[in-house]
Amino acid sequence: MELFRKKNVTETEEPQQKRTWQQNLVLDLKELFYVLAVFMIIYMLFFRVVVVVGPSMYNTLVNGDRLLLISSTFYTEPKQGDIIVASKKSFENGECIVKRVIATEGQTVDIDFQKGIVYVDGVALEEDYTYTATTLFEGVSFPLYVEEGHVFVLGDNRNSSKDSRNPQIGLIDEREILGKAIFLMAPGVDGTTEYNFFDRFGVIE
């Protein structure tokens, strides 16, 4: 009896139909679409890409460099030395600016424009990354206390940078920060960086 039942089940089973190559292609494209959609969502949440304009961060960054940022959604605690991108409505109608964080909330910044030295909480900074000394006064009075929820920023090319020394920019509200630059994706080229074009790819410090 048991054998008879098994035989009936086997006989009534319908053979599986093989998919055509067109059907396989459609399924593969659907899977690819879902993967790309997930990737794009992750990318929009975590990252963004900006292009450096101008010489203010020379020679750490040059005009035309394409930077990968970790989004402000997840970059919530700026630290001294971070290179950030911000958008300040009071400056150039909110165009992106790329600068280095020099001080964070609760710290006091002072600058000796005669000697070109920057002090944070009374300690002179060792700034190996600067291209020019900080000798350009732009209007903001020092010493300057960094208010809660703000950062003080400078460009690495101090004599060719509009930054927190300039009243149009001043302190950057952390809500104006778009993200932290973490990777140089596509180097720009100027007269002094052509020789090390390929060496400049990589993590930004």
Helices and strands as residue ranges (DSSP letters): H 2-12, H 21-46, E 47-51, E 66-71, E 83-87, G 92-94, E 96-104, E 108-112, E 117-120, E 123-124, E 144-145, E 150-154, G 158-160, E 172-173, G 174-176, E 177-186, G 194-196, G 198-200, E 202-203
